[in-house]
Amino acid sequence: MPLHEAALKRQRAREQWSILSLVVPATIVIVLIVLIPLSWLFYLSFLGDGGGFSLENYHKMTQYKSYYRIFVTTFQVSMLTTLACIALGYPLAFFLAQLPPRWAGVFMLAVLLPFWTSLLVRTYAWLVLLQKRGILNEFAMQVGLWETPIKLVHNMTGTLIGMAHIMLPFLILPLYNAMRKIDRDMMHAAANLGANPINAFWRVYFPLSLPGMVAGSLIVFVLCLGFYVTPAVLGGGRVIMVSNQITA
C-alpha cells in the first residue's frame, strides 16, 4: 500500500474518532436528562391507582371537558405567540441581516438583553407596564388614544404580550443566521431579470429564509407549550395552560 494512502486512512480514522469524541458525550447527556425522564413519565402515565397497567389517566383526559379546554388554550396561546413572534421577528431579523456585521452585532446585543434578566422579573415588569394604572394606560390616556384605562392584564392579551416578548429572541436568532447566509447577488440577479423588489423578495429571498423561520417557529411553539410563570402572572388565573393545571 502506498504511503500516502496509509496516511489518508490514518487521517480519516482520527477524524472519525474526533467526531465520536464529540457526539458520544452529548448523546449520553441527552439520554440521561431528556430521554430517560420522558420515558419514565410515559411509563407512569399507564399506571392506575393500584399500581397496575391502566388507561385510566387517558380516559380522564377525554372524559372531563375542562381538560379539553386547557389543551385547546395551551395550543391556542402557543400558536398565537408563535405568529406574533414571526410578525415582529421577521422584519427585525431582515433589518439586522442587511447591516454590516459590526453594526449587526451591536443590535443583536439589544435582542439578547432580555436573556440577562430573570424570566420572573420580566413577567412582573410587564404586569407593572400593562396594569390599569400602569405606564402604558397612563401614556395612552395622556395622548388621547383612549379615555379610560383598558384591561391589558389578567387576560389573554397580557399573556400574549408577555410571552411574545420573552420568546422573540428564540425566533430571531435562527432566522437571522439563515438570512445572513443568503447571497445578496441573487436579489440583484432577480432584478436584472426584470423582477421588481417585491417579487424578488417573495420569490427569491423569502423561500431561502424559510428554513430559519421554520426552525425558530418550532422552538418558540414547543417552549410555549410548557410555559408556566407568564400565564400564571399575566393571565391571572383566567388563562390556564397545561403546566398551570399540573401544579394546581
C-alpha positions as a Markdown table, in Angstrom:
| # | Residue | x | y | z |
|---|---|---|---|---|
| 1 | Met | 0.0 | 0.0 | 0.0 |
| 2 | Pro | 1.4 | 3.4 | -0.9 |
| 3 | Leu | 2.5 | 5.6 | 2.0 |
| 4 | His | 0.1 | 8.4 | 1.1 |
| 5 | Glu | -2.9 | 6.1 | 1.1 |
| 6 | Ala | -1.9 | 4.8 | 4.6 |
| 7 | Ala | -1.6 | 8.4 | 5.8 |
| 8 | Leu | -5.0 | 9.3 | 4.4 |
| 9 | Lys | -6.6 | 6.3 | 6.1 |
| 10 | Arg | -5.0 | 7.3 | 9.4 |
| 11 | Gln | -6.2 | 10.8 | 9.0 |
| 12 | Arg | -9.8 | 9.6 | 8.3 |
| 13 | Ala | -9.6 | 7.4 | 11.3 |
| 14 | Arg | -8.5 | 10.3 | 13.5 |
| 15 | Glu | -11.3 | 12.5 | 12.1 |
| 16 | Gln | -13.9 | 9.7 | 12.9 |
| 17 | Trp | -12.6 | 9.4 | 16.4 |
| 18 | Ser | -12.7 | 13.1 | 16.8 |
| 19 | Ile | -16.3 | 13.2 | 15.7 |
| 20 | Leu | -17.2 | 10.3 | 18.1 |
| 21 | Ser | -15.5 | 12.0 | 21.0 |
| 22 | Leu | -17.9 | 15.0 | 20.5 |
| 23 | Val | -21.0 | 13.0 | 19.7 |
| 24 | Val | -20.9 | 10.3 | 22.4 |
| 25 | Pro | -20.7 | 12.7 | 25.5 |
| 26 | Ala | -23.5 | 14.8 | 24.1 |
| 27 | Thr | -25.6 | 11.7 | 23.4 |
| 28 | Ile | -25.1 | 10.4 | 26.9 |
| 29 | Val | -26.2 | 13.8 | 28.4 |
| 30 | Ile | -29.3 | 13.9 | 26.2 |
| 31 | Val | -30.2 | 10.3 | 27.1 |
| 32 | Leu | -29.7 | 11.0 | 30.9 |
| 33 | Ile | -31.6 | 14.3 | 31.2 |
| 34 | Val | -34.2 | 14.0 | 28.4 |
| 35 | Leu | -34.8 | 10.5 | 27.1 |
| 36 | Ile | -34.9 | 8.6 | 30.4 |
| 37 | Pro | -37.1 | 11.1 | 32.3 |
| 38 | Leu | -39.5 | 11.4 | 29.4 |
| 39 | Ser | -39.6 | 7.6 | 29.1 |
| 40 | Trp | -40.3 | 7.3 | 32.9 |
| 41 | Leu | -43.2 | 9.8 | 32.7 |
| 42 | Phe | -44.6 | 7.9 | 29.7 |
| 43 | Tyr | -44.5 | 4.7 | 31.8 |
| 44 | Leu | -46.1 | 6.4 | 34.8 |
| 45 | Ser | -49.0 | 7.6 | 32.6 |
| 46 | Phe | -50.1 | 4.0 | 32.1 |
| 47 | Leu | -50.2 | 3.2 | 35.9 |
| 48 | Gly | -53.5 | 3.3 | 37.7 |
| 49 | Asp | -54.3 | 4.0 | 41.3 |
| 50 | Gly | -53.5 | 0.4 | 42.2 |
| 51 | Gly | -50.1 | 0.4 | 40.5 |
| 52 | Gly | -51.1 | -1.8 | 37.6 |
| 53 | Phe | -51.4 | -1.1 | 33.9 |
| 54 | Ser | -54.4 | 1.1 | 33.2 |
| 55 | Leu | -55.7 | 3.6 | 30.7 |
| 56 | Glu | -57.5 | 5.5 | 33.4 |
| 57 | Asn | -55.4 | 8.6 | 33.1 |
| 58 | Tyr | -56.0 | 8.9 | 29.4 |
| 59 | His | -59.7 | 8.2 | 29.9 |
| 60 | Lys | -59.9 | 11.2 | 32.3 |
| 61 | Met | -58.4 | 13.4 | 29.7 |
| 62 | Thr | -61.3 | 12.7 | 27.3 |
| 63 | Gln | -63.9 | 12.5 | 30.0 |
| 64 | Tyr | -63.6 | 15.9 | 31.5 |
| 65 | Lys | -64.3 | 18.9 | 29.3 |
| 66 | Ser | -62.1 | 21.1 | 31.5 |
| 67 | Tyr | -59.0 | 19.2 | 30.3 |
| 68 | Tyr | -60.1 | 19.6 | 26.7 |
| 69 | Arg | -60.4 | 23.4 | 27.2 |
| 70 | Ile | -57.0 | 23.5 | 28.9 |
| 71 | Phe | -55.3 | 21.7 | 25.9 |
| 72 | Val | -57.1 | 24.0 | 23.5 |
| 73 | Thr | -56.0 | 27.1 | 25.4 |
| 74 | Thr | -52.4 | 25.8 | 25.5 |
| 75 | Phe | -52.2 | 25.2 | 21.8 |
| 76 | Gln | -54.1 | 28.5 | 21.1 |
| 77 | Val | -51.7 | 30.6 | 23.2 |
| 78 | Ser | -48.6 | 28.8 | 21.8 |
| 79 | Met | -49.8 | 29.3 | 18.2 |
| 80 | Leu | -50.7 | 33.0 | 18.6 |
| 81 | Thr | -47.4 | 33.7 | 20.4 |
| 82 | Thr | -45.5 | 32.0 | 17.5 |
| 83 | Leu | -47.4 | 34.0 | 14.9 |
| 84 | Ala | -46.8 | 37.2 | 16.9 |
| 85 | Cys | -43.1 | 36.4 | 17.1 |
| 86 | Ile | -43.0 | 35.8 | 13.3 |
| 87 | Ala | -44.7 | 39.1 | 12.6 |
| 88 | Leu | -42.3 | 41.0 | 14.9 |
| 89 | Gly | -39.2 | 39.0 | 14.4 |
| 90 | Tyr | -39.0 | 38.6 | 10.6 |
| 91 | Pro | -38.7 | 42.4 | 9.9 |
| 92 | Leu | -36.2 | 42.8 | 12.7 |
| 93 | Ala | -34.1 | 39.8 | 11.5 |
| 94 | Phe | -34.3 | 41.1 | 7.9 |
| 95 | Phe | -33.1 | 44.6 | 9.1 |
| 96 | Leu | -30.2 | 43.0 | 11.1 |
| 97 | Ala | -29.2 | 40.9 | 8.1 |
| 98 | Gln | -28.8 | 44.0 | 5.9 |
| 99 | Leu | -26.4 | 45.7 | 8.3 |
| 100 | Pro | -22.7 | 45.4 | 8.3 |
| 101 | Pro | -21.5 | 42.6 | 10.6 |
| 102 | Arg | -20.2 | 45.1 | 13.2 |
| 103 | Trp | -23.5 | 47.0 | 13.5 |
| 104 | Ala | -25.5 | 43.8 | 13.3 |
| 105 | Gly | -23.6 | 42.6 | 16.4 |
| 106 | Val | -24.4 | 45.8 | 18.3 |
| 107 | Phe | -28.1 | 45.5 | 17.6 |
| 108 | Met | -28.0 | 41.8 | 18.3 |
| 109 | Leu | -26.9 | 42.6 | 21.8 |
| 110 | Ala | -30.1 | 44.6 | 22.3 |
| 111 | Val | -32.0 | 41.5 | 21.1 |
| 112 | Leu | -30.2 | 39.3 | 23.6 |
| 113 | Leu | -30.5 | 41.7 | 26.6 |
| 114 | Pro | -33.7 | 40.1 | 27.9 |
| 115 | Phe | -31.7 | 36.9 | 28.5 |
| 116 | Trp | -29.7 | 38.8 | 31.1 |
| 117 | Thr | -32.8 | 39.3 | 33.2 |
| 118 | Ser | -34.8 | 36.7 | 35.1 |
| 119 | Leu | -38.0 | 35.4 | 33.4 |
| 120 | Leu | -39.9 | 36.2 | 36.6 |
| 121 | Val | -38.6 | 39.8 | 36.7 |
| 122 | Arg | -39.5 | 40.3 | 33.0 |
| 123 | Thr | -43.0 | 39.0 | 33.6 |
| 124 | Tyr | -43.7 | 41.2 | 36.6 |
| 125 | Ala | -42.2 | 44.2 | 34.6 |
| 126 | Trp | -45.0 | 43.6 | 32.1 |
| 127 | Leu | -47.5 | 43.4 | 34.9 |
| 128 | Val | -46.4 | 46.9 | 36.0 |
| 129 | Leu | -46.5 | 48.3 | 32.5 |
| 130 | Leu | -49.9 | 46.9 | 31.5 |
| 131 | Gln | -52.0 | 47.3 | 34.6 |
| 132 | Lys | -54.9 | 49.7 | 34.6 |
| 133 | Arg | -52.8 | 52.5 | 36.2 |
| 134 | Gly | -49.6 | 51.3 | 34.5 |
| 135 | Ile | -47.3 | 53.3 | 32.3 |
| 136 | Leu | -49.0 | 52.2 | 29.0 |
| 137 | Asn | -52.5 | 53.1 | 30.1 |
| 138 | Glu | -51.4 | 56.4 | 31.6 |
| 139 | Phe | -49.5 | 57.4 | 28.4 |
| 140 | Ala | -52.4 | 56.4 | 26.1 |
| 141 | Met | -54.8 | 58.5 | 28.1 |
| 142 | Gln | -52.4 | 61.4 | 28.1 |
| 143 | Val | -52.1 | 61.4 | 24.3 |
| 144 | Gly | -55.8 | 60.7 | 23.8 |
| 145 | Leu | -55.7 | 57.2 | 22.4 |
| 146 | Trp | -58.4 | 56.2 | 24.9 |
| 147 | Glu | -60.3 | 58.0 | 27.7 |
| 148 | Thr | -60.5 | 55.3 | 30.4 |
| 149 | Pro | -58.0 | 52.6 | 31.3 |
| 150 | Ile | -58.4 | 49.3 | 29.4 |
| 151 | Lys | -57.7 | 45.9 | 30.9 |
| 152 | Leu | -54.4 | 44.5 | 29.5 |
| 153 | Val | -53.5 | 42.0 | 32.2 |
| 154 | His | -55.2 | 39.0 | 33.8 |
| 155 | Asn | -56.4 | 38.1 | 30.3 |
| 156 | Met | -55.3 | 36.6 | 27.0 |
| 157 | Thr | -54.0 | 40.0 | 25.8 |
| 158 | Gly | -51.4 | 40.4 | 28.6 |
| 159 | Thr | -50.4 | 36.8 | 28.4 |
| 160 | Leu | -49.7 | 37.0 | 24.6 |
| 161 | Ile | -47.7 | 40.3 | 25.0 |
| 162 | Gly | -45.5 | 38.9 | 27.8 |
| 163 | Met | -44.9 | 35.6 | 26.1 |
| 164 | Ala | -44.2 | 37.2 | 22.7 |
| 165 | His | -41.6 | 39.5 | 24.3 |
| 166 | Ile | -39.9 | 36.6 | 26.1 |
| 167 | Met | -39.9 | 34.2 | 23.0 |
| 168 | Leu | -38.9 | 36.8 | 20.4 |
| 169 | Pro | -35.1 | 36.2 | 20.6 |
| 170 | Phe | -35.6 | 32.5 | 20.1 |
| 171 | Leu | -37.1 | 33.2 | 16.7 |
| 172 | Ile | -34.8 | 36.0 | 15.7 |
| 173 | Leu | -31.5 | 34.1 | 16.2 |
| 174 | Pro | -32.1 | 31.1 | 13.8 |
| 175 | Leu | -33.9 | 33.4 | 11.3 |
| 176 | Tyr | -31.0 | 35.9 | 11.3 |
| 177 | Asn | -28.5 | 33.1 | 10.8 |
| 178 | Ala | -30.4 | 31.8 | 7.8 |
| 179 | Met | -30.7 | 35.3 | 6.3 |
| 180 | Arg | -27.0 | 36.0 | 6.7 |
| 181 | Lys | -26.3 | 33.0 | 4.5 |
| 182 | Ile | -28.4 | 34.2 | 1.6 |
| 183 | Asp | -26.3 | 35.5 | -1.2 |
| 184 | Arg | -27.3 | 39.1 | -2.0 |
| 185 | Asp | -26.3 | 38.7 | -5.6 |
| 186 | Met | -29.3 | 36.5 | -6.0 |
| 187 | Met | -31.6 | 39.5 | -5.4 |
| 188 | His | -29.5 | 41.6 | -7.9 |
| 189 | Ala | -29.8 | 38.7 | -10.4 |
| 190 | Ala | -33.6 | 38.7 | -10.0 |
| 191 | Ala | -33.7 | 42.5 | -10.5 |
| 192 | Asn | -31.6 | 42.1 | -13.7 |
| 193 | Leu | -34.1 | 39.5 | -15.0 |
| 194 | Gly | -36.9 | 42.0 | -14.6 |
| 195 | Ala | -38.3 | 41.2 | -11.2 |
| 196 | Asn | -39.4 | 44.2 | -9.1 |
| 197 | Pro | -38.2 | 44.3 | -5.4 |
| 198 | Ile | -41.5 | 42.8 | -4.1 |
| 199 | Asn | -41.5 | 39.9 | -6.5 |
| 200 | Ala | -37.8 | 39.3 | -5.9 |
| 201 | Phe | -38.3 | 39.2 | -2.2 |
| 202 | Trp | -41.3 | 36.8 | -2.3 |
| 203 | Arg | -39.9 | 34.5 | -5.0 |
| 204 | Val | -36.2 | 34.5 | -4.1 |
| 205 | Tyr | -35.4 | 35.9 | -0.6 |
| 206 | Phe | -38.4 | 34.6 | 1.4 |
| 207 | Pro | -38.1 | 30.9 | 0.3 |
| 208 | Leu | -34.4 | 30.9 | 1.2 |
| 209 | Ser | -35.2 | 32.3 | 4.7 |
| 210 | Leu | -37.9 | 29.7 | 5.3 |
| 211 | Pro | -35.7 | 27.1 | 7.0 |
| 212 | Gly | -34.6 | 29.6 | 9.6 |
| 213 | Met | -38.2 | 30.8 | 10.2 |
| 214 | Val | -39.5 | 27.2 | 10.5 |
| 215 | Ala | -36.7 | 26.3 | 13.0 |
| 216 | Gly | -37.3 | 29.4 | 15.1 |
| 217 | Ser | -41.1 | 28.9 | 15.0 |
| 218 | Leu | -40.8 | 25.3 | 16.2 |
| 219 | Ile | -38.5 | 26.4 | 19.0 |
| 220 | Val | -41.0 | 29.1 | 20.1 |
| 221 | Phe | -44.0 | 26.8 | 19.8 |
| 222 | Val | -42.5 | 24.0 | 21.8 |
| 223 | Leu | -41.2 | 26.3 | 24.5 |
| 224 | Cys | -44.6 | 27.9 | 24.8 |
| 225 | Leu | -46.4 | 24.6 | 25.3 |
| 226 | Gly | -44.6 | 24.3 | 28.7 |
| 227 | Phe | -44.8 | 27.9 | 29.9 |
| 228 | Tyr | -45.9 | 28.4 | 33.5 |
| 229 | Val | -44.8 | 31.7 | 35.0 |
| 230 | Thr | -46.1 | 34.2 | 32.4 |
| 231 | Pro | -49.6 | 32.7 | 32.0 |
| 232 | Ala | -49.9 | 32.4 | 35.8 |
| 233 | Val | -48.9 | 36.1 | 36.4 |
| 234 | Leu | -50.3 | 37.9 | 33.4 |
| 235 | Gly | -53.2 | 35.5 | 32.9 |
| 236 | Gly | -54.3 | 36.0 | 36.5 |
| 237 | Gly | -55.9 | 32.5 | 36.7 |
| 238 | Arg | -58.0 | 33.2 | 33.6 |
| 239 | Val | -55.5 | 31.8 | 31.1 |
| 240 | Ile | -54.9 | 28.2 | 32.3 |
| 241 | Met | -52.3 | 26.2 | 30.3 |
| 242 | Val | -51.3 | 22.6 | 30.8 |
| 243 | Ser | -48.3 | 23.5 | 33.1 |
| 244 | Asn | -50.6 | 25.6 | 35.3 |
| 245 | Gln | -53.1 | 22.7 | 35.6 |
| 246 | Ile | -50.3 | 20.3 | 36.6 |
| 247 | Thr | -49.2 | 22.4 | 39.5 |
| 248 | Ala | -52.8 | 23.2 | 40.6 |
